Amino acid sequence: MLKKVKTQDLRPGMFVADIGRGWFYHPWKGNSKLLSSREESEQLAEYGITEVTVDTDKSEYDFEKKPKPKPVPGPVFRPAPPPPPAEPVSEAELEMPRAAKAYGRAQDTSKALVAACRMNKKIEIAVVEENIQELVDSISRNRAAMMALMKLRHIDDYSYTHSLNVSVLAISAGKSLGLGDADLRNLGLGTMFHDLGKTRIPGYILNKPGKLSDKEFAVMRNHSALSGDIIQEQLLPVDDIIIKIARHHHERIDGSGYPDQLKGREAIPSLVTICGLSDVYDALTSERVYHKGRSPHEALKLIYNLRGTHFQAEWVDRFVQSVGIYPPGTIVQLTSGQTAVVIEVNPEALQAPLVKLIADEAGVLYSRPALLNLSNEAEAKGLKIQKVVPRDEAGFNPAYYFNPP
């Protein structure tokens, strides 16, 4: 028998017959699977999949193990109890399914871009532009959902996800800075293309886990110039700024960058600067097999130290305000001892985001997590964020709390 089951209610032994999104990117190789661990259902939640179809006949899970209530003798008529109050839902949670769809499609496109460049095939620019527009639309509706998706993902192949994450960060920063749709699209395209030159870097250099030699580093530094070359060789019908983003995202205002050692505030366009900041931030915070990502706070502190040397001070300040000290998806402990998940950043009060309370001071999970706006004094009642809780120490998956009921 087929039945619909919410992702959070899935258990090992259940046979998932259909994810319901066969045409949409998801973490499994196929649309069906016999669950062997909770991690497999958590992966679905991280991709915005909130409900699946389960085949009870093919399942090993005992759906009847809960005792049935004993029948009450004789008819009993009682007034129906009032329905429980609806669980509060943030705008980020409502946007999450659409954001997951856009992110997944763009990740497929990122892989296709890399494959096309490695095999010297034509880039399907119309598909890339369509995916970038989906990212822009989702971020325009709510920036927090897409930012949370980046943080909640498992470790993926950095070569594919980095360009996509830089696009999300850059578009999000650009939106918060008031850029128009045309600039946001160009920013998205330029950042998606910014590392294509790495497809022409030898694999032994690109994937070397240790420190590069001076000779190897010189080869690696050439990737940004190669990214610009690829766009021009492909004769893609794009604005010149997209080529500049790809070629110059490693340029720095003090002239220490590459490949052309551009120097001065006027030499590096603002969209290139946004790409450069986003590129550094994602490189610092990304989890890789041989590299443990830094916390957002540590990454932003390092970027802040580059004010006035590598990047214009005002652009660094704007970027920090856009990303937030505690990005969406961050698990935090409040001064009350309660554990919460950051849902949305407050650009006007970076240390006081919108959070969802997940567990009490003893670590017991709430059955109905509540939203708490830490920037609202009457609502927060003096509560503040005390520290960040590493995900592997939290005892729960924050992805579950970004799915609307």
C-alpha atoms as one frame of an Amber mdcrd trajectory, in Angstrom:
protein
   0.000   0.000   0.000   1.263   3.464  -0.877   1.022   6.274   1.652   2.345
   9.805   2.002   4.851  10.293   4.840   6.469  13.545   5.976  10.252  13.516
   5.672  10.702  14.134   9.388   8.616  11.005  10.138  10.686   8.646   7.969
  12.408   5.775   9.786  14.991   3.125   8.813  13.270   0.167   7.210  10.718
   2.237   5.321  10.742   1.818   1.530  10.527   5.187  -0.236   8.742   4.427
  -3.511   8.816   7.957  -4.917  10.557  11.159  -3.838   8.050  13.118  -5.882
  10.659  15.190  -7.651  12.190  12.873 -10.195  12.810  15.788 -12.533  14.434
  17.852  -9.792  17.889  17.465  -8.294  17.953  15.335  -5.167  20.678  13.520
  -3.187  19.859   9.934  -4.238  20.857   8.121  -7.415  17.267   6.967  -7.940
  13.777   7.969  -6.807  13.259   4.900  -4.594  15.225   3.321  -1.771  14.916
   1.147   1.331  16.051   3.444   4.134  18.892   2.036   6.203  19.700   5.083
   8.341  18.295   8.388   9.561  20.985  10.197   7.582  19.299   9.234   4.309
  16.058  10.935   5.338  18.013  13.947   6.625  19.519  14.331   3.151  16.010
  14.694   1.702  15.186  17.413   4.236  18.336  19.296   3.292  17.175  19.402
  -0.340  13.799  20.894   0.617  11.838  17.643   0.176   9.171  17.639   2.870
   7.023  14.632   1.883   7.538  11.332   0.025   5.539   8.263  -0.989   6.234
   5.096   1.030   5.319   1.539  -0.030   4.314  -0.296   3.145   4.351  -3.684
   1.397   8.029  -3.350   0.447   9.007  -1.841   3.797  10.701  -3.727   6.597
   9.432  -1.189   9.118   6.531  -2.328  11.322   3.828   0.262  10.757   1.526
  -1.533  13.217   3.863  -1.624  16.188   2.044   1.205  17.944  -0.812  -0.255
  20.061  -4.244   0.633  18.835  -6.431   2.522  21.311  -9.000   0.421  23.077
 -12.570   1.101  21.934 -14.664   3.141  24.315 -17.876   1.311  25.258 -20.961
   3.130  24.049 -21.136   6.410  22.199 -19.476   9.281  23.938 -20.296  12.757
  22.770 -17.880  15.511  23.715 -17.304  18.903  22.157 -14.389  18.847  19.728
 -11.225  20.315  21.268  -9.977  23.512  19.669  -7.298  22.935  17.027  -3.726
  23.541  18.195  -2.355  26.946  17.256  -0.568  26.987  13.942   3.194  26.727
  14.219   4.717  30.095  13.322   6.389  30.059   9.932   8.966  32.563   8.740
   9.262  33.944   5.225  12.515  31.999   4.824  10.743  28.700   5.533   7.991
  29.476   3.035  10.586  30.204   0.359  12.705  27.110   1.099  11.025  24.643
  -1.352  11.385  27.067  -4.268  14.916  27.985  -3.199  15.888  24.298  -3.055
  14.511  23.764  -6.546  16.458  26.721  -7.951  19.656  25.717  -6.131  19.418
  22.110  -7.305  18.868  23.056 -10.950  21.753  25.525 -10.799  24.015  22.851
  -9.296  23.237  20.591 -12.252  24.086  23.474 -14.570  27.358  24.116 -12.727
  28.386  20.501 -13.348  27.355  20.771 -17.004  29.457  23.938 -17.383  32.557
  22.218 -16.054  31.958  19.190 -18.301  31.439  21.377 -21.388  34.677  23.269
 -20.796  36.691  20.103 -20.170  35.410  18.590 -23.424  35.593  21.842 -25.426
  31.847  21.830 -26.041  29.571  24.825 -26.486  28.154  26.334 -23.293  24.340
  26.436 -23.361  24.089  30.074 -22.304  20.269  30.134 -22.407  20.099  27.387
 -19.752  22.638  29.179 -17.539  20.729  32.468 -17.861  17.468  30.727 -16.949
  19.028  29.193 -13.837  20.574  32.487 -12.774  17.190  34.185 -13.139  15.673
  31.530 -10.841  18.350  32.306  -8.235  17.719  36.041  -8.556  13.951  35.548
  -8.219  14.282  33.364  -5.110  16.778  35.692  -3.431  14.566  38.671  -4.283
  11.663  37.005  -2.485  13.749  36.037   0.549  17.552  36.023   0.797  17.694
  33.894   3.952  16.334  30.695   2.349  19.092  30.432  -0.271  21.778  31.401
   2.249  20.537  28.679   4.599  20.613  26.086   1.813  24.326  26.721   1.283
  25.071  26.191   4.958  22.839  23.137   5.435  24.239  21.087   2.576  26.498
  18.100   3.196  30.068  18.352   1.884  29.758  18.323  -1.904  32.389  18.428
  -4.638  33.926  21.870  -4.074  34.740  22.263  -7.760  31.018  22.235  -8.567
  29.463  23.954  -5.563  31.984  26.769  -5.109  30.950  28.775  -8.178  27.276
  28.282  -7.347  27.787  29.357  -3.729  29.738  32.414  -4.855  26.811  33.272
  -7.147  24.344  32.980  -4.266  26.523  35.089  -1.960  27.135  37.734  -4.616
  23.501  38.010  -5.728  22.403  38.173  -2.098  24.927  40.903  -1.328  23.973
  42.759  -4.500  20.285  42.592  -3.622  20.922  43.982  -0.142  22.915  46.810
  -1.726  19.999  47.742  -3.978  21.358  46.568  -7.341  18.818  46.309 -10.165
  17.801  43.072 -11.894  20.182  43.575 -14.828  23.194  43.973 -12.526  22.077
  41.000 -10.422  21.840  38.797 -13.514  25.270  39.914 -14.733  26.680  39.336
 -11.250  25.156  35.842 -11.206  26.512  34.940 -14.644  29.965  36.348 -13.961
  30.321  34.488 -10.677  29.016  31.240 -12.193  31.727  31.552 -14.873  34.490
  32.929 -12.621  36.372  29.652 -12.102  35.867  27.981 -15.492  39.569  28.499
 -16.154  40.336  25.832 -13.561  39.168  23.249 -16.105  42.449  24.005 -17.928
  44.629  23.620 -14.840  46.328  20.186 -14.483  44.504  17.953 -12.026  47.597
  17.223  -9.936  47.818  20.949  -9.158  44.101  21.630  -8.835  43.498  18.752
  -6.399  46.760  18.837  -4.481  45.897  18.701  -0.742  49.199  20.172   0.384
  50.843  23.532  -0.226  51.579  24.379  -3.865  55.145  25.055  -4.963  55.953
  28.491  -6.385  55.856  27.047  -9.902  52.528  25.287  -9.280  51.031  28.419
  -7.733  52.025  30.442 -10.785  50.106  27.967 -12.946  47.088  28.102 -10.609
  47.057  31.918 -10.644  46.479  31.791 -14.389  42.975  30.324 -13.952  41.216
  33.695 -13.749  42.694  34.880 -17.055  41.705  31.534 -18.587  38.122  32.023
 -17.320  37.888  35.268 -19.262  39.448  33.611 -22.310  36.869  30.801 -22.286
  33.960  33.260 -22.339  35.496  35.105 -25.295  36.442  31.935 -27.179  32.880
  30.669 -26.823  31.595  33.936 -28.340  28.930  34.073 -25.642  26.495  36.981
 -26.098  27.142  38.545 -22.689  28.030  42.008 -21.381  31.707  42.937 -21.002
  31.328  43.157 -17.209  30.855  39.367 -17.092  34.260  38.853 -18.705  35.760
  41.350 -16.241  34.221  39.507 -13.263  35.708  36.223 -14.478  39.146  37.655
 -15.309  39.614  40.144 -12.464  37.984  38.576  -9.364  41.467  38.095  -7.848
  42.555  41.702  -8.435  43.094  43.830  -5.301  43.081  47.609  -4.944  46.671
  47.673  -3.609  47.920  46.084  -6.837  48.798  42.738  -5.235  46.220  40.759
  -7.195  46.305  38.993 -10.543  46.428  38.518 -13.508  46.840  42.200 -14.459
  47.880  43.771 -11.112  45.087  46.355 -11.330  45.517  49.069  -8.719  43.221
  51.706  -7.263  39.542  52.088  -6.409  38.500  53.058  -9.920  40.353  50.213
 -11.648  38.171  47.433 -10.220  34.392  47.641 -10.898  31.987  47.141  -7.984
  30.564  43.887  -9.395  34.091  42.464  -9.583  34.662  43.492  -5.955  31.465
  41.745  -4.831  32.596  38.580  -6.631  36.046  38.811  -5.009  34.594  39.147
  -1.514  32.135  36.295  -2.096  34.912  34.092  -3.491  37.135  34.629  -0.433
  34.262  34.075   2.026  33.136  30.785   0.472  36.709  29.505   0.207  37.254
  30.220   3.918  33.986  28.717   5.180  33.592  25.680   2.900  34.059  22.199
   4.344  36.315  20.061   2.181  37.834  16.623   2.622  41.237  18.122   3.474
  40.074  21.500   4.802  37.842  22.260   7.762  35.860  25.383   7.033  36.189
  28.384   9.317  33.169  29.758  11.142  31.420  32.743   9.520  32.665  34.922
  12.378  36.299  33.896  11.771  35.966  34.330   8.000  34.433  37.795   8.301
  37.136  38.822  10.771  39.825  37.850   8.256  37.999  39.688   5.457  37.565
  42.739   7.691  41.340  42.871   8.125  41.613  43.304   4.326  39.725  46.635
   4.430  41.575  49.340   2.560  44.290  47.011   1.251  42.689  44.235  -0.777
  39.148  45.611  -0.866  37.559  49.024  -0.491  36.546  49.544   3.135  32.956
  50.499   2.353  32.430  47.355   0.258  33.771  45.145   3.039  31.384  46.780
   5.503  28.445  46.275   3.152  29.361  42.643   2.534  29.602  41.869   6.263
  26.209  43.499   6.790  24.717  41.392   3.994  26.096  38.016   5.100  25.646
  38.571   8.822  27.766  37.378  11.732  25.323  34.500  12.203  24.116  33.403
   8.719  20.825  31.488   8.334  21.212  27.863   9.402  23.715  28.646  12.164
  23.041  26.804  15.438  23.466  29.056  18.480  23.087  28.912  22.247  21.307
  31.808  23.937  22.182  33.339  27.296  19.222  31.394  28.725  20.950  28.123
  27.779  18.347  27.397  25.079  19.482  26.200  21.663  18.201  27.913  18.543
  18.691  27.991  14.761  19.196  31.310  12.973  16.404  31.788  10.431  16.978
  35.288   9.077  19.688  37.942   9.441  18.786  41.441  10.613  21.062  43.819
   8.621  20.354  46.583  11.131  21.303  44.431  14.137  23.732  41.694  13.067
  24.007  40.234  16.580  20.222  39.960  16.957  18.796  37.789  14.126  15.450
  36.021  13.913  15.887  32.563  15.465  13.790  29.472  16.056  13.996  27.957
  19.548  14.778  24.235  19.193  15.735  22.935  22.656  15.567  24.031  26.297
  18.572  24.568  28.552  18.676  20.819  29.318  18.847  19.968  25.609  15.274
  18.629  25.388  13.799  19.370  21.945  10.614  21.441  21.869   7.608  19.782
  20.245   6.541  23.122  18.763   9.593  25.313  18.092   8.820  29.019  18.365
  10.247  31.971  16.467  12.042  34.631  18.494  13.103  38.020  17.148  16.183
  38.911  19.179  16.100  42.493  17.883  12.667  43.028  19.462  13.386  44.008
  23.083   9.862  43.250  24.270   9.995  39.805  22.678  13.613  38.883  23.465
  13.443  40.084  27.098  17.180  40.520  27.298  18.111  37.225  25.607  21.213
  37.306  23.429  23.366  34.876  21.492  26.058  33.449  23.750  27.951  31.199
  21.352  27.799  29.184  18.135  27.144  25.448  18.541  28.975  23.159  16.065
  26.531  21.099  14.048  28.064  17.785  15.147  27.519  18.757  18.794  23.944
  19.995  18.475  22.173  16.619  18.480  19.755  17.598  15.697  19.718  18.509
  12.030  18.906  22.214  11.508  17.567  21.442   8.024  14.385  20.022   9.575
  13.503  23.435  10.963  13.521  25.201   7.602  10.659  23.170   6.139   7.202
  24.736   6.431   4.544  22.473   8.059
